Amino acid sequence: MFHIVIPARFGSTRLPGKALLPILDKPMVAWVWERAMQAGADRVIVATDDPRIADAMTSLGAEVAMTRADHASGTDRLAEVVAQLSLPDDQIVVNLQGDEPLMPPTNIRRVAAMLTEHPNADMATLMEPLSRADATQASIVKVVCSDGGRALYFSRAVIPAHREGSEAAPVFRHVGLYAYRAGFLGKFVSWPRSPLEQSESLEQLRALAHDAHIQVELAPEPVPAGVDTEADLAAVRDLLASDS
């Protein structure tokens, strides 16, 4: 049993109104919602602070939760929805970002199942193999895990480093799809931003700074990039047009 919440805001520095930008015959967030609906969740909720997004999604039959406009992140918006619904602490909630119109439903199901299989974990997320050449891009977040799959660190830098003369360890890209226990979400948003989080501008480092257990495994299916730029949007439009 799990729920999916899709945080979707209208404001975006790079792409204003991103959630409602059209991809073929519908807004981007509608594509995300359709992927979520295919994942087998008990409930799928679009969380927004903007009536334009709310109206567009309710007209398609989506459940919408109106949230505050002052949230610093999608996780804060997620926590407000959990509080609105009074979800029990042990409920699993998946955070599916509103700019991931190509996220495979298999991956959504898998990240939720990981928390069921790892009862001591607070969060679960996914990763993919990454070449060392691509790892130099600061926009791509890297993750290092223990042998048991527990996250040790996330960084915009290349981790693990490769010391000359040694065998290079594999590098993994972090996939920004999360599952949380509802009770943990309340704790997470109550903690101040840690120095690690501020230094790397990576929210998940707040969890590691408080010794939270983040379980990580390889994504079952490849994850296309989300939409951050006009070029990303054009690429997604072309891909979906070719599939239609």
LINURBEL-V473565 format. One record per residue. SS is DSSP state (A for helix, B for strand, O for the rest). PHI is phi as a letter, one per 40 degrees, with the letter a starting at -180 (none if undefined). Layout:
SS;PHI, SS;PHI
This chain:
O;none, B;a, B;b, B;b, B;b, B;b, B;c, O;a, O;b, O;c, O;c, O;a, O;c, O;c, O;b, O;d, O;g, A;d, A;d, A;b, O;c, B;c, B;b, O;f, O;b, B;a, B;c, A;d, A;c, A;c, A;c, A;c, A;c, A;c, A;c, A;c, A;c, O;c, O;c, O;g, O;c, O;c, B;a, B;b, B;b, B;c, B;b, B;a, O;b, O;b, A;c, A;c, A;c, A;d, A;c, A;c, A;c, A;c, O;c, O;c, O;g, O;c, B;c, B;b, B;b, B;c, O;b, O;c, O;c, O;c, O;c, O;c, O;a, A;c, A;c, A;c, A;c, A;c, A;c, A;c, A;c, A;d, A;c, A;d, A;c, O;f, O;c, O;d, O;d, O;c, O;c, B;c, B;b, B;c, B;c, O;b, O;c, O;c, O;b, O;b, O;c, O;b, O;c, O;c, A;d, A;d, A;c, A;c, A;c, A;c, A;c, A;c, A;c, A;c, A;c, A;c, A;c, O;b, O;c, O;c, O;c, O;c, B;a, B;b, B;a, B;b, B;a, B;b, B;c, B;b, O;c, A;c, A;c, A;c, A;c, O;c, O;c, O;c, O;c, O;c, O;c, B;b, B;b, B;b, B;b, O;c, O;c, O;c, O;g, B;c, B;c, B;b, B;a, B;b, B;a, O;c, O;c, O;c, O;b, O;c, O;c, O;b, O;c, O;d, O;g, O;b, O;c, O;c, O;c, O;c, B;b, B;b, B;c, B;c, B;c, B;c, B;b, B;b, B;b, B;b, B;c, A;d, A;c, A;c, A;d, A;c, A;c, A;d, A;c, A;c, O;c, O;c, O;c, O;c, A;d, A;c, A;c, A;c, A;c, A;c, O;f, O;b, O;c, A;c, A;c, A;c, A;c, A;c, A;c, O;b, O;g, O;c, O;c, B;b, B;c, B;b, B;a, B;c, O;c, O;c, O;b, O;d, O;b, O;c, O;c, O;c, O;b, O;b, O;b, A;c, A;c, A;c, A;c, A;c, A;c, A;c, A;d, A;c, A;c, A;c, A;c, A;c, A;c, O;c
